[in-house]
Amino acid sequence: MRVPHQDLPPLDGALRAAIRDLGCPEHDDYHAPGATGLSRVALTFRDGRRIDTHHAYLVPARDRDNLTIRCDMLVERVLLDGRRVLGVRTAAVPHVT
């Protein structure tokens, strides 16, 4: 969810106007191809409160049979089938204690 322009706090609205006045382009979706410049950040809310990515996406999926969570791993490549993610290739990372 992105906060609607009319609901931005006064400072955010003033900064947005000043940046636009300097000629910086504005985009509704900063993930869109070619989108550079000013954009509102996407936030995730549950029960009216902002939550982080871990709680929004990972915790609900934690018990899926097709998901393995590993720490201290370096991902070399995301394995795709078209736009569908099949998995990741990881690199051996020396454990630092």
mmCIF file as gemmi writes it, N, C-alpha and C atoms, coordinates in Angstrom:
data_model
loop_
_atom_site.group_PDB
_atom_site.id
_atom_site.type_symbol
_atom_site.label_atom_id
_atom_site.label_alt_id
_atom_site.label_comp_id
_atom_site.label_asym_id
_atom_site.label_entity_id
_atom_site.label_seq_id
_atom_site.pdbx_PDB_ins_code
_atom_site.Cartn_x
_atom_site.Cartn_y
_atom_site.Cartn_z
_atom_site.occupancy
_atom_site.B_iso_or_equiv
_atom_site.pdbx_formal_charge
_atom_site.auth_seq_id
_atom_site.auth_asym_id
_atom_site.pdbx_PDB_model_num
ATOM 1 N N . MET Axp A 1 ? 0.845 -1.176 0 1 0 ? 1 A 1
ATOM 2 C CA . MET Axp A 1 ? 0 0 0 1 0 ? 1 A 1
ATOM 3 C C . MET Axp A 1 ? 0.891 1.239 0 1 0 ? 1 A 1
ATOM 4 N N . ARG Axp A 2 ? 0.495 2.198 -0.773 1 0 ? 2 A 1
ATOM 5 C CA . ARG Axp A 2 ? 1.186 3.485 -0.762 1 0 ? 2 A 1
ATOM 6 C C . ARG Axp A 2 ? 0.243 4.531 -0.176 1 0 ? 2 A 1
ATOM 7 N N . VAL Axp A 3 ? 0.765 5.348 0.715 1 0 ? 3 A 1
ATOM 8 C CA . VAL Axp A 3 ? -0.05 6.382 1.342 1 0 ? 3 A 1
ATOM 9 C C . VAL Axp A 3 ? -0.532 7.339 0.253 1 0 ? 3 A 1
ATOM 10 N N . PRO Axp A 4 ? -1.84 7.607 0.177 1 0 ? 4 A 1
ATOM 11 C CA . PRO Axp A 4 ? -2.343 8.551 -0.834 1 0 ? 4 A 1
ATOM 12 C C . PRO Axp A 4 ? -1.699 9.931 -0.669 1 0 ? 4 A 1
ATOM 13 N N . HIS Axp A 5 ? -1.498 10.618 -1.789 1 0 ? 5 A 1
ATOM 14 C CA . HIS Axp A 5 ? -0.85 11.93 -1.763 1 0 ? 5 A 1
ATOM 15 C C . HIS Axp A 5 ? -1.511 12.875 -0.763 1 0 ? 5 A 1
ATOM 16 N N . GLN Axp A 6 ? -2.847 12.87 -0.714 1 0 ? 6 A 1
ATOM 17 C CA . GLN Axp A 6 ? -3.544 13.799 0.168 1 0 ? 6 A 1
ATOM 18 C C . GLN Axp A 6 ? -3.358 13.452 1.645 1 0 ? 6 A 1
ATOM 19 N N . ASP Axp A 7 ? -2.892 12.229 1.953 1 0 ? 7 A 1
ATOM 20 C CA . ASP Axp A 7 ? -2.693 11.829 3.341 1 0 ? 7 A 1
ATOM 21 C C . ASP Axp A 7 ? -1.238 11.922 3.794 1 0 ? 7 A 1
ATOM 22 N N . LEU Axp A 8 ? -0.352 12.411 2.922 1 0 ? 8 A 1
ATOM 23 C CA . LEU Axp A 8 ? 1.049 12.559 3.309 1 0 ? 8 A 1
ATOM 24 C C . LEU Axp A 8 ? 1.175 13.603 4.413 1 0 ? 8 A 1
ATOM 25 N N . PRO Axp A 9 ? 2.086 13.389 5.359 1 0 ? 9 A 1
ATOM 26 C CA . PRO Axp A 9 ? 2.337 14.425 6.371 1 0 ? 9 A 1
ATOM 27 C C . PRO Axp A 9 ? 2.802 15.713 5.69 1 0 ? 9 A 1
ATOM 28 N N . PRO Axp A 10 ? 2.592 16.873 6.303 1 0 ? 10 A 1
ATOM 29 C CA . PRO Axp A 10 ? 2.933 18.156 5.671 1 0 ? 10 A 1
ATOM 30 C C . PRO Axp A 10 ? 4.383 18.235 5.18 1 0 ? 10 A 1
ATOM 31 N N . LEU Axp A 11 ? 5.333 17.749 5.961 1 0 ? 11 A 1
ATOM 32 C CA . LEU Axp A 11 ? 6.731 17.817 5.531 1 0 ? 11 A 1
ATOM 33 C C . LEU Axp A 11 ? 6.951 16.977 4.276 1 0 ? 11 A 1
ATOM 34 N N . ASP Axp A 12 ? 6.383 15.767 4.235 1 0 ? 12 A 1
ATOM 35 C CA . ASP Axp A 12 ? 6.524 14.916 3.055 1 0 ? 12 A 1
ATOM 36 C C . ASP Axp A 12 ? 5.906 15.574 1.825 1 0 ? 12 A 1
ATOM 37 N N . GLY Axp A 13 ? 4.744 16.186 2.005 1 0 ? 13 A 1
ATOM 38 C CA . GLY Axp A 13 ? 4.097 16.873 0.885 1 0 ? 13 A 1
ATOM 39 C C . GLY Axp A 13 ? 4.923 18.034 0.377 1 0 ? 13 A 1
ATOM 40 N N . ALA Axp A 14 ? 5.52 18.79 1.295 1 0 ? 14 A 1
ATOM 41 C CA . ALA Axp A 14 ? 6.355 19.932 0.909 1 0 ? 14 A 1
ATOM 42 C C . ALA Axp A 14 ? 7.62 19.465 0.189 1 0 ? 14 A 1
ATOM 43 N N . LEU Axp A 15 ? 8.248 18.407 0.681 1 0 ? 15 A 1
ATOM 44 C CA . LEU Axp A 15 ? 9.434 17.868 0.015 1 0 ? 15 A 1
ATOM 45 C C . LEU Axp A 15 ? 9.088 17.352 -1.378 1 0 ? 15 A 1
ATOM 46 N N . ARG Axp A 16 ? 7.953 16.666 -1.494 1 0 ? 16 A 1
ATOM 47 C CA . ARG Axp A 16 ? 7.506 16.155 -2.788 1 0 ? 16 A 1
ATOM 48 C C . ARG Axp A 16 ? 7.317 17.299 -3.773 1 0 ? 16 A 1
ATOM 49 N N . ALA Axp A 17 ? 6.676 18.37 -3.355 1 0 ? 17 A 1
ATOM 50 C CA . ALA Axp A 17 ? 6.447 19.523 -4.227 1 0 ? 17 A 1
ATOM 51 C C . ALA Axp A 17 ? 7.766 20.175 -4.627 1 0 ? 17 A 1
ATOM 52 N N . ALA Axp A 18 ? 8.685 20.321 -3.663 1 0 ? 18 A 1
ATOM 53 C CA . ALA Axp A 18 ? 9.974 20.958 -3.96 1 0 ? 18 A 1
ATOM 54 C C . ALA Axp A 18 ? 10.781 20.119 -4.949 1 0 ? 18 A 1
ATOM 55 N N . ILE Axp A 19 ? 10.784 18.821 -4.77 1 0 ? 19 A 1
ATOM 56 C CA . ILE Axp A 19 ? 11.539 17.942 -5.672 1 0 ? 19 A 1
ATOM 57 C C . ILE Axp A 19 ? 10.933 17.969 -7.074 1 0 ? 19 A 1
ATOM 58 N N . ARG Axp A 20 ? 9.603 17.957 -7.145 1 0 ? 20 A 1
ATOM 59 C CA . ARG Axp A 20 ? 8.935 18.063 -8.458 1 0 ? 20 A 1
ATOM 60 C C . ARG Axp A 20 ? 9.26 19.385 -9.12 1 0 ? 20 A 1
ATOM 61 N N . ASP Axp A 21 ? 9.274 20.473 -8.332 1 0 ? 21 A 1
ATOM 62 C CA . ASP Axp A 21 ? 9.572 21.801 -8.874 1 0 ? 21 A 1
ATOM 63 C C . ASP Axp A 21 ? 10.989 21.888 -9.441 1 0 ? 21 A 1
ATOM 64 N N . LEU Axp A 22 ? 11.883 21.034 -8.946 1 0 ? 22 A 1
ATOM 65 C CA . LEU Axp A 22 ? 13.255 20.993 -9.469 1 0 ? 22 A 1
ATOM 66 C C . LEU Axp A 22 ? 13.351 20.179 -10.765 1 0 ? 22 A 1
ATOM 67 N N . GLY Axp A 23 ? 12.23 19.627 -11.195 1 0 ? 23 A 1
ATOM 68 C CA . GLY Axp A 23 ? 12.202 18.897 -12.462 1 0 ? 23 A 1
ATOM 69 C C . GLY Axp A 23 ? 12.379 17.401 -12.345 1 0 ? 23 A 1
ATOM 70 N N . CYS Axp A 24 ? 12.368 16.881 -11.132 1 0 ? 24 A 1
ATOM 71 C CA . CYS Axp A 24 ? 12.519 15.439 -10.939 1 0 ? 24 A 1
ATOM 72 C C . CYS Axp A 24 ? 11.209 14.749 -11.322 1 0 ? 24 A 1
ATOM 73 N N . PRO Axp A 25 ? 11.283 13.714 -12.156 1 0 ? 25 A 1
ATOM 74 C CA . PRO Axp A 25 ? 10.041 13.018 -12.538 1 0 ? 25 A 1
ATOM 75 C C . PRO Axp A 25 ? 9.458 12.25 -11.356 1 0 ? 25 A 1
ATOM 76 N N . GLU Axp A 26 ? 8.149 12.041 -11.401 1 0 ? 26 A 1
ATOM 77 C CA . GLU Axp A 26 ? 7.463 11.302 -10.353 1 0 ? 26 A 1
ATOM 78 C C . GLU Axp A 26 ? 6.824 10.064 -10.956 1 0 ? 26 A 1
ATOM 79 N N . HIS Axp A 27 ? 6.904 8.94 -10.232 1 0 ? 27 A 1
ATOM 80 C CA . HIS Axp A 27 ? 6.34 7.676 -10.692 1 0 ? 27 A 1
ATOM 81 C C . HIS Axp A 27 ? 5.499 7.065 -9.587 1 0 ? 27 A 1
ATOM 82 N N . ASP Axp A 28 ? 4.367 6.471 -9.952 1 0 ? 28 A 1
ATOM 83 C CA . ASP Axp A 28 ? 3.522 5.82 -8.956 1 0 ? 28 A 1
ATOM 84 C C . ASP Axp A 28 ? 4.146 4.525 -8.456 1 0 ? 28 A 1
ATOM 85 N N . ASP Axp A 29 ? 4.931 3.846 -9.296 1 0 ? 29 A 1
ATOM 86 C CA . ASP Axp A 29 ? 5.513 2.56 -8.923 1 0 ? 29 A 1
ATOM 87 C C . ASP Axp A 29 ? 6.997 2.573 -9.223 1 0 ? 29 A 1
ATOM 88 N N . TYR Axp A 30 ? 7.825 2.625 -8.185 1 0 ? 30 A 1
ATOM 89 C CA . TYR Axp A 30 ? 9.272 2.683 -8.4 1 0 ? 30 A 1
ATOM 90 C C . TYR Axp A 30 ? 9.841 1.357 -8.89 1 0 ? 30 A 1
ATOM 91 N N . HIS Axp A 31 ? 9.019 0.294 -8.927 1 0 ? 31 A 1
ATOM 92 C CA . HIS Axp A 31 ? 9.468 -0.988 -9.458 1 0 ? 31 A 1
ATOM 93 C C . HIS Axp A 31 ? 9.232 -1.085 -10.97 1 0 ? 31 A 1
ATOM 94 N N . ALA Axp A 32 ? 8.497 -0.166 -11.528 1 0 ? 32 A 1
ATOM 95 C CA . ALA Axp A 32 ? 8.182 -0.215 -12.953 1 0 ? 32 A 1
ATOM 96 C C . ALA Axp A 32 ? 9.453 -0.011 -13.785 1 0 ? 32 A 1
ATOM 97 N N . PRO Axp A 33 ? 9.542 -0.684 -14.921 1 0 ? 33 A 1
ATOM 98 C CA . PRO Axp A 33 ? 10.711 -0.498 -15.788 1 0 ? 33 A 1
ATOM 99 C C . PRO Axp A 33 ? 10.896 0.979 -16.147 1 0 ? 33 A 1
ATOM 100 N N . GLY Axp A 34 ? 12.115 1.467 -16.017 1 0 ? 34 A 1
ATOM 101 C CA . GLY Axp A 34 ? 12.426 2.842 -16.378 1 0 ? 34 A 1
ATOM 102 C C . GLY Axp A 34 ? 12.025 3.885 -15.355 1 0 ? 34 A 1
ATOM 103 N N . ALA Axp A 35 ? 11.459 3.462 -14.239 1 0 ? 35 A 1
ATOM 104 C CA . ALA Axp A 35 ? 11.016 4.421 -13.224 1 0 ? 35 A 1
ATOM 105 C C . ALA Axp A 35 ? 12.222 4.939 -12.445 1 0 ? 35 A 1
ATOM 106 N N . THR Axp A 36 ? 12.499 6.201 -12.629 1 0 ? 36 A 1
ATOM 107 C CA . THR Axp A 36 ? 13.536 6.86 -11.843 1 0 ? 36 A 1
ATOM 108 C C . THR Axp A 36 ? 12.943 8.144 -11.304 1 0 ? 36 A 1
ATOM 109 N N . GLY Axp A 37 ? 13.465 8.591 -10.203 1 0 ? 37 A 1
ATOM 110 C CA . GLY Axp A 37 ? 12.972 9.84 -9.641 1 0 ? 37 A 1
ATOM 111 C C . GLY Axp A 37 ? 12.205 9.627 -8.36 1 0 ? 37 A 1
ATOM 112 N N . LEU Axp A 38 ? 11.157 10.387 -8.192 1 0 ? 38 A 1
ATOM 113 C CA . LEU Axp A 38 ? 10.389 10.476 -6.959 1 0 ? 38 A 1
ATOM 114 C C . LEU Axp A 38 ? 9.251 9.468 -6.945 1 0 ? 38 A 1
ATOM 115 N N . SER Axp A 39 ? 9.102 8.76 -5.826 1 0 ? 39 A 1
ATOM 116 C CA . SER Axp A 39 ? 8.001 7.822 -5.673 1 0 ? 39 A 1
ATOM 117 C C . SER Axp A 39 ? 7.72 7.613 -4.196 1 0 ? 39 A 1
ATOM 118 N N . ARG Axp A 40 ? 6.48 7.304 -3.89 1 0 ? 40 A 1
ATOM 119 C CA . ARG Axp A 40 ? 6.113 6.975 -2.508 1 0 ? 40 A 1
ATOM 120 C C . ARG Axp A 40 ? 6.506 5.527 -2.244 1 0 ? 40 A 1
ATOM 121 N N . VAL Axp A 41 ? 7.025 5.264 -1.079 1 0 ? 41 A 1
ATOM 122 C CA . VAL Axp A 41 ? 7.432 3.914 -0.717 1 0 ? 41 A 1
ATOM 123 C C . VAL Axp A 41 ? 6.197 3.067 -0.427 1 0 ? 41 A 1
ATOM 124 N N . ALA Axp A 42 ? 6.289 1.786 -0.785 1 0 ? 42 A 1
ATOM 125 C CA . ALA Axp A 42 ? 5.202 0.86 -0.493 1 0 ? 42 A 1
ATOM 126 C C . ALA Axp A 42 ? 5.349 0.356 0.938 1 0 ? 42 A 1
ATOM 127 N N . LEU Axp A 43 ? 4.267 0.362 1.681 1 0 ? 43 A 1
ATOM 128 C CA . LEU Axp A 43 ? 4.266 -0.089 3.069 1 0 ? 43 A 1
ATOM 129 C C . LEU Axp A 43 ? 3.275 -1.23 3.219 1 0 ? 43 A 1
ATOM 130 N N . THR Axp A 44 ? 3.566 -2.14 4.138 1 0 ? 44 A 1
ATOM 131 C CA . THR Axp A 44 ? 2.678 -3.259 4.4 1 0 ? 44 A 1
ATOM 132 C C . THR Axp A 44 ? 2.053 -3.068 5.772 1 0 ? 44 A 1
ATOM 133 N N . PHE Axp A 45 ? 0.729 -3.197 5.823 1 0 ? 45 A 1
ATOM 134 C CA . PHE Axp A 45 ? -0.006 -3.02 7.068 1 0 ? 45 A 1
ATOM 135 C C . PHE Axp A 45 ? -0.819 -4.273 7.373 1 0 ? 45 A 1
ATOM 136 N N . ARG Axp A 46 ? -0.957 -4.576 8.647 1 0 ? 46 A 1
ATOM 137 C CA . ARG Axp A 46 ? -1.853 -5.636 9.102 1 0 ? 46 A 1
ATOM 138 C C . ARG Axp A 46 ? -2.542 -5.117 10.351 1 0 ? 46 A 1
ATOM 139 N N . ASP Axp A 47 ? -3.858 -5.217 10.365 1 0 ? 47 A 1
ATOM 140 C CA . ASP Axp A 47 ? -4.65 -4.739 11.502 1 0 ? 47 A 1
ATOM 141 C C . ASP Axp A 47 ? -4.363 -3.278 11.831 1 0 ? 47 A 1
ATOM 142 N N . GLY Axp A 48 ? -4.133 -2.467 10.774 1 0 ? 48 A 1
ATOM 143 C CA . GLY Axp A 48 ? -3.929 -1.046 10.952 1 0 ? 48 A 1
ATOM 144 C C . GLY Axp A 48 ? -2.539 -0.642 11.405 1 0 ? 48 A 1
ATOM 145 N N . ARG Axp A 49 ? -1.608 -1.602 11.531 1 0 ? 49 A 1
ATOM 146 C CA . ARG Axp A 49 ? -0.247 -1.297 11.966 1 0 ? 49 A 1
ATOM 147 C C . ARG Axp A 49 ? 0.749 -1.701 10.895 1 0 ? 49 A 1
ATOM 148 N N . ARG Axp A 50 ? 1.798 -0.907 10.752 1 0 ? 50 A 1
ATOM 149 C CA . ARG Axp A 50 ? 2.831 -1.215 9.774 1 0 ? 50 A 1
ATOM 150 C C . ARG Axp A 50 ? 3.641 -2.405 10.262 1 0 ? 50 A 1
ATOM 151 N N . ILE Axp A 51 ? 3.93 -3.353 9.343 1 0 ? 51 A 1
ATOM 152 C CA . ILE Axp A 51 ? 4.748 -4.504 9.699 1 0 ? 51 A 1
ATOM 153 C C . ILE Axp A 51 ? 5.903 -4.625 8.718 1 0 ? 51 A 1
ATOM 154 N N . ASP Axp A 52 ? 6.962 -5.284 9.158 1 0 ? 52 A 1
ATOM 155 C CA . ASP Axp A 52 ? 8.142 -5.428 8.315 1 0 ? 52 A 1
ATOM 156 C C . ASP Axp A 52 ? 7.966 -6.58 7.319 1 0 ? 52 A 1
ATOM 157 N N . THR Axp A 53 ? 8.889 -6.669 6.38 1 0 ? 53 A 1
ATOM 158 C CA . THR Axp A 53 ? 8.822 -7.674 5.323 1 0 ? 53 A 1
ATOM 159 C C . THR Axp A 53 ? 8.848 -9.086 5.894 1 0 ? 53 A 1
ATOM 160 N N . HIS Axp A 54 ? 9.671 -9.309 6.896 1 0 ? 54 A 1
ATOM 161 C CA . HIS Axp A 54 ? 9.761 -10.635 7.517 1 0 ? 54 A 1
ATOM 162 C C . HIS Axp A 54 ? 8.385 -11.108 7.996 1 0 ? 54 A 1
ATOM 163 N N . HIS Axp A 55 ? 7.696 -10.263 8.737 1 0 ? 55 A 1
ATOM 164 C CA . HIS Axp A 55 ? 6.392 -10.652 9.274 1 0 ? 55 A 1
ATOM 165 C C . HIS Axp A 55 ? 5.298 -10.655 8.209 1 0 ? 55 A 1
ATOM 166 N N . ALA Axp A 56 ? 5.433 -9.831 7.199 1 0 ? 56 A 1
ATOM 167 C CA . ALA Axp A 56 ? 4.404 -9.76 6.16 1 0 ? 56 A 1
ATOM 168 C C . ALA Axp A 56 ? 4.448 -10.953 5.219 1 0 ? 56 A 1
ATOM 169 N N . TYR Axp A 57 ? 5.655 -11.44 4.887 1 0 ? 57 A 1
ATOM 170 C CA . TYR Axp A 57 ? 5.774 -12.457 3.851 1 0 ? 57 A 1
ATOM 171 C C . TYR Axp A 57 ? 6.409 -13.761 4.314 1 0 ? 57 A 1
ATOM 172 N N . LEU Axp A 58 ? 7.462 -13.701 5.119 1 0 ? 58 A 1
ATOM 173 C CA . LEU Axp A 58 ? 8.175 -14.918 5.484 1 0 ? 58 A 1
ATOM 174 C C . LEU Axp A 58 ? 7.45 -15.723 6.56 1 0 ? 58 A 1
ATOM 175 N N . VAL Axp A 59 ? 7.009 -15.081 7.607 1 0 ? 59 A 1
ATOM 176 C CA . VAL Axp A 59 ? 6.336 -15.802 8.694 1 0 ? 59 A 1
ATOM 177 C C . VAL Axp A 59 ? 5.113 -16.574 8.186 1 0 ? 59 A 1
ATOM 178 N N . PRO Axp A 60 ? 4.233 -15.98 7.369 1 0 ? 60 A 1
ATOM 179 C CA . PRO Axp A 60 ? 3.085 -16.758 6.89 1 0 ? 60 A 1
ATOM 180 C C . PRO Axp A 60 ? 3.468 -17.94 6.002 1 0 ? 60 A 1
ATOM 181 N N . ALA Axp A 61 ? 4.644 -17.895 5.363 1 0 ? 61 A 1
ATOM 182 C CA . ALA Axp A 61 ? 5.055 -18.959 4.445 1 0 ? 61 A 1
ATOM 183 C C . ALA Axp A 61 ? 6.008 -19.965 5.091 1 0 ? 61 A 1
ATOM 184 N N . ARG Axp A 62 ? 6.407 -19.718 6.313 1 0 ? 62 A 1
ATOM 185 C CA . ARG Axp A 62 ? 7.459 -20.508 6.977 1 0 ? 62 A 1
ATOM 186 C C . ARG Axp A 62 ? 7.216 -22.013 6.946 1 0 ? 62 A 1
ATOM 187 N N . ASP Axp A 63 ? 5.986 -22.47 7.057 1 0 ? 63 A 1
ATOM 188 C CA . ASP Axp A 63 ? 5.683 -23.903 7.136 1 0 ? 63 A 1
ATOM 189 C C . ASP Axp A 63 ? 5.388 -24.555 5.787 1 0 ? 63 A 1
ATOM 190 N N . ARG Axp A 64 ? 5.612 -23.846 4.701 1 0 ? 64 A 1
ATOM 191 C CA . ARG Axp A 64 ? 5.366 -24.426 3.373 1 0 ? 64 A 1
ATOM 192 C C . ARG Axp A 64 ? 6.363 -25.541 3.089 1 0 ? 64 A 1
ATOM 193 N N . ASP Axp A 65 ? 5.885 -26.611 2.473 1 0 ? 65 A 1
ATOM 194 C CA . ASP Axp A 65 ? 6.748 -27.742 2.131 1 0 ? 65 A 1
ATOM 195 C C . ASP Axp A 65 ? 7.813 -27.376 1.101 1 0 ? 65 A 1
ATOM 196 N N . ASN Axp A 66 ? 7.531 -26.382 0.263 1 0 ? 66 A 1
ATOM 197 C CA . ASN Axp A 66 ? 8.468 -26.023 -0.809 1 0 ? 66 A 1
ATOM 198 C C . ASN Axp A 66 ? 9.354 -24.829 -0.434 1 0 ? 66 A 1
ATOM 199 N N . LEU Axp A 67 ? 9.508 -24.57 0.862 1 0 ? 67 A 1
ATOM 200 C CA . LEU Axp A 67 ? 10.345 -23.46 1.304 1 0 ? 67 A 1
ATOM 201 C C . LEU Axp A 67 ? 11.351 -23.943 2.341 1 0 ? 67 A 1
ATOM 202 N N . THR Axp A 68 ? 12.623 -23.665 2.087 1 0 ? 68 A 1
ATOM 203 C CA . THR Axp A 68 ? 13.689 -23.931 3.054 1 0 ? 68 A 1
ATOM 204 C C . THR Axp A 68 ? 14.334 -22.596 3.383 1 0 ? 68 A 1
ATOM 205 N N . ILE Axp A 69 ? 14.44 -22.292 4.656 1 0 ? 69 A 1
ATOM 206 C CA . ILE Axp A 69 ? 15.049 -21.037 5.096 1 0 ? 69 A 1
ATOM 207 C C . ILE Axp A 69 ? 16.422 -21.359 5.656 1 0 ? 69 A 1
ATOM 208 N N . ARG Axp A 70 ? 17.438 -20.7 5.123 1 0 ? 70 A 1
ATOM 209 C CA . ARG Axp A 70 ? 18.808 -20.896 5.603 1 0 ? 70 A 1
ATOM 210 C C . ARG Axp A 70 ? 19.434 -19.546 5.865 1 0 ? 70 A 1
ATOM 211 N N . CYS Axp A 71 ? 20.222 -19.468 6.925 1 0 ? 71 A 1
ATOM 212 C CA . CYS Axp A 71 ? 20.926 -18.231 7.277 1 0 ? 71 A 1
ATOM 213 C C . CYS Axp A 71 ? 22.367 -18.299 6.795 1 0 ? 71 A 1
ATOM 214 N N . ASP Axp A 72 ? 23.001 -17.152 6.751 1 0 ? 72 A 1
ATOM 215 C CA . ASP Axp A 72 ? 24.42 -17.056 6.391 1 0 ? 72 A 1
ATOM 216 C C . ASP Axp A 72 ? 24.703 -17.682 5.032 1 0 ? 72 A 1
ATOM 217 N N . MET Axp A 73 ? 23.851 -17.444 4.059 1 0 ? 73 A 1
ATOM 218 C CA . MET Axp A 73 ? 24.034 -17.977 2.713 1 0 ? 73 A 1
ATOM 219 C C . MET Axp A 73 ? 24.178 -16.808 1.739 1 0 ? 73 A 1
ATOM 220 N N . LEU Axp A 74 ? 25.032 -16.99 0.771 1 0 ? 74 A 1
ATOM 221 C CA . LEU Axp A 74 ? 25.187 -16.009 -0.29 1 0 ? 74 A 1
ATOM 222 C C . LEU Axp A 74 ? 24.514 -16.569 -1.535 1 0 ? 74 A 1
ATOM 223 N N . VAL Axp A 75 ? 23.534 -15.863 -2.061 1 0 ? 75 A 1
ATOM 224 C CA . VAL Axp A 75 ? 22.828 -16.308 -3.262 1 0 ? 75 A 1
ATOM 225 C C . VAL Axp A 75 ? 23.617 -15.862 -4.482 1 0 ? 75 A 1
ATOM 226 N N . GLU Axp A 76 ? 23.996 -16.829 -5.322 1 0 ? 76 A 1
ATOM 227 C CA . GLU Axp A 76 ? 24.704 -16.536 -6.569 1 0 ? 76 A 1
ATOM 228 C C . GLU Axp A 76 ? 23.739 -16.238 -7.7 1 0 ? 76 A 1
ATOM 229 N N . ARG Axp A 77 ? 22.62 -16.953 -7.716 1 0 ? 77 A 1
ATOM 230 C CA . ARG Axp A 77 ? 21.697 -16.808 -8.833 1 0 ? 77 A 1
ATOM 231 C C . ARG Axp A 77 ? 20.29 -17.211 -8.405 1 0 ? 77 A 1
ATOM 232 N N . VAL Axp A 78 ? 19.295 -16.477 -8.901 1 0 ? 78 A 1
ATOM 233 C CA . VAL Axp A 78 ? 17.897 -16.853 -8.729 1 0 ? 78 A 1
ATOM 234 C C . VAL Axp A 78 ? 17.519 -17.678 -9.949 1 0 ? 78 A 1
ATOM 235 N N . LEU Axp A 79 ? 16.986 -18.882 -9.728 1 0 ? 79 A 1
ATOM 236 C CA . LEU Axp A 79 ? 16.641 -19.799 -10.812 1 0 ? 79 A 1
ATOM 237 C C . LEU Axp A 79 ? 15.194 -19.56 -11.23 1 0 ? 79 A 1
ATOM 238 N N . LEU Axp A 80 ? 14.999 -19.24 -12.499 1 0 ? 80 A 1
ATOM 239 C CA . LEU Axp A 80 ? 13.689 -18.851 -13.012 1 0 ? 80 A 1
ATOM 240 C C . LEU Axp A 80 ? 13.188 -19.796 -14.088 1 0 ? 80 A 1
ATOM 241 N N . ASP Axp A 81 ? 11.882 -19.889 -14.179 1 0 ? 81 A 1
ATOM 242 C CA . ASP Axp A 81 ? 11.189 -20.514 -15.302 1 0 ? 81 A 1
ATOM 243 C C . ASP Axp A 81 ? 10.23 -19.445 -15.804 1 0 ? 81 A 1
ATOM 244 N N . GLY Axp A 82 ? 10.698 -18.662 -16.784 1 0 ? 82 A 1
ATOM 245 C CA . GLY Axp A 82 ? 9.936 -17.483 -17.182 1 0 ? 82 A 1
ATOM 246 C C . GLY Axp A 82 ? 9.992 -16.467 -16.053 1 0 ? 82 A 1
ATOM 247 N N . ARG Axp A 83 ? 8.829 -16.099 -15.529 1 0 ? 83 A 1
ATOM 248 C CA . ARG Axp A 83 ? 8.777 -15.146 -14.416 1 0 ? 83 A 1
ATOM 249 C C . ARG Axp A 83 ? 8.577 -15.841 -13.07 1 0 ? 83 A 1
ATOM 250 N N . ARG Axp A 84 ? 8.556 -17.182 -13.075 1 0 ? 84 A 1
ATOM 251 C CA . ARG Axp A 84 ? 8.336 -17.963 -11.853 1 0 ? 84 A 1
ATOM 252 C C . ARG Axp A 84 ? 9.677 -18.366 -11.25 1 0 ? 84 A 1
ATOM 253 N N . VAL Axp A 85 ? 9.845 -18.104 -9.964 1 0 ? 85 A 1
ATOM 254 C CA . VAL Axp A 85 ? 11.076 -18.476 -9.268 1 0 ? 85 A 1
ATOM 255 C C . VAL Axp A 85 ? 11.003 -19.945 -8.87 1 0 ? 85 A 1
ATOM 256 N N . LEU Axp A 86 ? 12.021 -20.704 -9.279 1 0 ? 86 A 1
ATOM 257 C CA . LEU Axp A 86 ? 12.097 -22.119 -8.935 1 0 ? 86 A 1
ATOM 258 C C . LEU Axp A 86 ? 12.974 -22.364 -7.713 1 0 ? 86 A 1
ATOM 259 N N . GLY Axp A 87 ? 13.937 -21.488 -7.498 1 0 ? 87 A 1
ATOM 260 C CA . GLY Axp A 87 ? 14.842 -21.66 -6.373 1 0 ? 87 A 1
ATOM 261 C C . GLY Axp A 87 ? 16.013 -20.714 -6.498 1 0 ? 87 A 1
ATOM 262 N N . VAL Axp A 88 ? 17.062 -20.99 -5.737 1 0 ? 88 A 1
ATOM 263 C CA . VAL Axp A 88 ? 18.276 -20.184 -5.788 1 0 ? 88 A 1
ATOM 264 C C . VAL Axp A 88 ? 19.489 -21.097 -5.798 1 0 ? 88 A 1
ATOM 265 N N . ARG Axp A 89 ? 20.562 -20.613 -6.4 1 0 ? 89 A 1
ATOM 266 C CA . ARG Axp A 89 ? 21.859 -21.287 -6.317 1 0 ? 89 A 1
ATOM 267 C C . ARG Axp A 89 ? 22.686 -20.506 -5.312 1 0 ? 89 A 1
ATOM 268 N N . THR Axp A 90 ? 23.232 -21.227 -4.333 1 0 ? 90 A 1
ATOM 269 C CA . THR Axp A 90 ? 24.005 -20.561 -3.289 1 0 ? 90 A 1
ATOM 270 C C . THR Axp A 90 ? 25.486 -20.863 -3.436 1 0 ? 90 A 1
ATOM 271 N N . ALA Axp A 91 ? 26.278 -19.996 -2.866 1 0 ? 91 A 1
ATOM 272 C CA . ALA Axp A 91 ? 27.732 -20.168 -2.856 1 0 ? 91 A 1
ATOM 273 C C . ALA Axp A 91 ? 28.163 -20.611 -1.462 1 0 ? 91 A 1
ATOM 274 N N . ALA Axp A 92 ? 29.249 -21.342 -1.409 1 0 ? 92 A 1
ATOM 275 C CA . ALA Axp A 92 ? 29.789 -21.717 -0.107 1 0 ? 92 A 1
ATOM 276 C C . ALA Axp A 92 ? 30.351 -20.459 0.548 1 0 ? 92 A 1
ATOM 277 N N . VAL Axp A 93 ? 29.925 -20.216 1.764 1 0 ? 93 A 1
ATOM 278 C CA . VAL Axp A 93 ? 30.377 -19.03 2.498 1 0 ? 93 A 1
ATOM 279 C C . VAL Axp A 93 ? 31.037 -19.516 3.776 1 0 ? 93 A 1
ATOM 280 N N . PRO Axp A 94 ? 32.298 -19.122 4.008 1 0 ? 94 A 1
ATOM 281 C CA . PRO Axp A 94 ? 32.937 -19.552 5.248 1 0 ? 94 A 1
ATOM 282 C C . PRO Axp A 94 ? 32.21 -18.99 6.454 1 0 ? 94 A 1
ATOM 283 N N . HIS Axp A 95 ? 32.013 -19.823 7.455 1 0 ? 95 A 1
ATOM 284 C CA . HIS Axp A 95 ? 31.306 -19.393 8.654 1 0 ? 95 A 1
ATOM 285 C C . HIS Axp A 95 ? 32.249 -18.564 9.518 1 0 ? 95 A 1
ATOM 286 N N . VAL Axp A 96 ? 31.815 -17.39 9.899 1 0 ? 96 A 1
ATOM 287 C CA . VAL Axp A 96 ? 32.613 -16.501 10.737 1 0 ? 96 A 1
ATOM 288 C C . VAL Axp A 96 ? 32.058 -16.541 12.144 1 0 ? 96 A 1
ATOM 289 N N . THR Axp A 97 ? 32.918 -16.793 13.114 1 0 ? 97 A 1
ATOM 290 C CA . THR Axp A 97 ? 32.445 -16.835 14.498 1 0 ? 97 A 1
ATOM 291 C C . THR Axp A 97 ? 32.988 -15.671 15.272 1 0 ? 97 A 1
